[in-house]
């Protein structure tokens, strides 16, 4: 199943190298890097300044970041080492890459780092675990964990599978359509009932639409609340979402029998009505976005590798049960998803901010400095992975090549590791399983998806796809 020769060397080159084939690549290749040191430490500190690139005035290397994602950060590490910095759209960001540097920040032994997400994406995750810091984070995480019990997860999955079977039967067959928009719509359709306890038609559709407004605002450059702006619309949507969920908590809690995430969370003792609303909103936003990205990557690689698609389909057809136990038996899909999100991580960076002067690997990091923890770079490093550009799901049967615990971290690591990792994997595998049992698809050998990294990764061309009935 593995590619060989020249094909193997060229496969997924755009994910590990900054391109050179497009006119924009040529333009960006001529942009000045303007190397400089960041925040020179005191002479008596024995610490080193952080090397990096200023790039163009204000824009910096921001366009490189958007176009190349982890491949740009990998190149930055190659130029300057595991602790470096770059400027993007007027902001200086420190990048830490490689297992030692990543572990130093995520372990956070001297409590020098806090969540940096609010400073980057805005207030959309406020009140959710991703934006919290100790001790609030630990206290809420212990409470919210009850909504991720095995029994609860089985209930969510049952609702999602029912909706998947209904929705996927409506997908077009034999004609080209954009899978990116279809996958996002599908995720929204199976999210409303399983996560919020309402059917998609009607209020569920409005809820997902408001969530999408918040997601689109994460990368807005104009962050002013002027009527008509993306930022203003997202704030208005978030206000409505919180109000709707907050008012619904007493009603949902009184039902006592709801299987959806919102109902289960509302019955957790120790959480106020507002806390339930905020954690539910964060969960819907995070799950909807990241699982869509993981599904797109997996569908793409299954379409590029028909042998793996056939192997996964044969396994899906052989598994009768569509519950959590049945989805767990889909070992081939598990390998495919793991390898897909290694190559195209739904969350290739984790954002932190230094709350006091500190150091990483002997480099001075001043208080207030934004730090990008480049976990997606680790997943592409040849020092950690054999032929990292290759789609090779069986590498996970071989122990993930290097076996380093920070080589594969698409769900984060440490105290802030994604609490919904198992549920997210089940949602993606259930979606792929339902697709495989109905349809087959492929992409030309010459086609390479043009991944964009403005927010979570997705093919910039919409991933045009033609489905055929199995």
C-alpha positions, 0 to 999 in steps of 0.5 A, a space after each residue: 500500500 505504501 507509495 514507492 520511488 519518486 511518488 513517495 518522495 513527492 507525496 504531500 510535499 506541500 505539507 512539509 515544505 514551503 511551496 515554489 510552484 505558484 506565483 504567490 510562492 515566488 512572491 513570498 520567497 522574495 520577501 525579506 526575512 530581516 532576522 533580529 533578536 527578540 527581547 535581549 536578556 540582562 547581561 548577568 542572566 546567562 540566557 540567550 536572546 531568541 532569534 527570529 524574523 521580522 519580515 515585512 513591516 507590520 505584515 511580517 511573515 503573516 502571509 507565510 503563516 497563513 499559506 504554509 502553516 506548520 511547514 513555515 514553522 518547520 522552516 523557521 525552526 530549521 533556520 533558528 532552532 527550537 525556540 524562535 520568533 516571527 512577526 505576523 500582522 503587527 504581533 511578535 510571536 515566539 515559536 517553540 518546536 521539537 519535543 524538548 521545547 514543547 514539553 518545557 512549555 506544556 509541562 509549565 513547572 514554574 507556572 510561567 505560562 497561561 492560556 494564550 487563546 483569548 489574545 489570539 482568537 478573541 472571547 469566543 472560548 471564554 468560560 470554556 476549559 481552553 481559555 481557563 488557567 489553574 486553579 479554575 481550570 482544574 476545578 471545572 475540568 473535574 466537574 465537566 469530566 462527568 459529561 464524558 463518562 463512557 455511558 454518556 459518550 455512548 449516548 451521544 454517539 447513538 444520536 450522531 449515528 442516527 442522524 448520520 444515516 439520515 443525512 448522508 443518504 441525501 448527499 449527491 451521487 455522480 456529480 462534483 460537489 465541494 466536500 468542505 462545505 458539505 462536511 461542515 454542514 453535516 457536522 452541524 446537523 449531527 451536533 445539534 441533537 447529540 450536543 444540544 438536544 434539539 433537532 437541526 431544523 428550526 432552532 438547531 439550525 439557528 444555533 449552528 449558524 450563530 456558532 459559525 459566526 463565532 468561528 469565522 471571527 477567530 481570524 478577523 483582522 478588524 477587531 472592532 464592534 462596528 455594525 456590519 463587521 464580522 467582529 460585531 456579528 460574532 459578538 451578537 451571536 455569542 450573546 444570543 447563544 449564551 442567553 439561549 443556553 442559560 435560559 434553557 438549563 433549568 428546563 433541560 435539567 428538569 427532564 432528567 432523562 436527556 442523553 445529549 451532552 447539554 442535558 448530561 452536563 446540566 445534571 452535573 452537581 457543582 456547576 451553575 446555570 451560567 457555567 453549564 451554558 459556557 461549557 456547552 457553548 465551548 464544547 459545541 464550537 470546539 467539537 464542530 470545528 476540529 472534528 470537521 477538519 479531521 474528517 476532511 483530512 481523512 476523507 482526502 487521504 482515503 480518496 488518494 489511497 484507494 487500497 486503504 479505502 477498500 481495507 477500511 470499507 471491508 472492515 466497516 461492512 464486517 462490523 454490524 454494531 454501530 455503537 461505541 463498541 462497534 466503532 472501536 473495532 474499526 481498527 483500520 479507520 483508527 490508523 487512518 484517522 491518526 495518520 491523517 491528523 498527524 499530517 494535517 493536524 486540526 490544531 497544529 498549534 497551542 497558544 500560551 502567554 508568559 505571565 512572568 519572565 521565564 526561559 525555555 531551553 536557555 532562551 529568555 522569554 519576557 512577561 506578556 510574550 505570546 508563545 505558539 507551541 508548535 505541536 504540528 511541527 513535531 508531527 512532521 519532523 524527520 527526526 521523529 518520523 520515518 519519511 514524515 511526508 508519506 501517508 503511512 497509517 501502519 506506522 502507528 502499528 509500529 509504535 509511531 516511529 520514534 515513540 516519543 510521547 510528544 511526537 503525536 499530540 493533535 489533542 494537546 498534552 498535559 493538564 490542558 489535553 483535550 477532554 473530549 479526545 475519545 468523543 472526537 475520535 468516535 465522531 470522526 470514525 462514525 462519520 467515515 464509517 457511514 460514508 464508506 458503507 454508502 459511497 466510494 470516491 477517489 482523487 486524481 494522482 496528480 491532485 494535491 489538496 491546497 490546504 489553507 491555514 487561516 484557522 483550522 486547516 481545510 482545502 482552499 478549493 473546497 475539495 471537489 469530490 464525486 461520490 459513487 454508490 457502493 
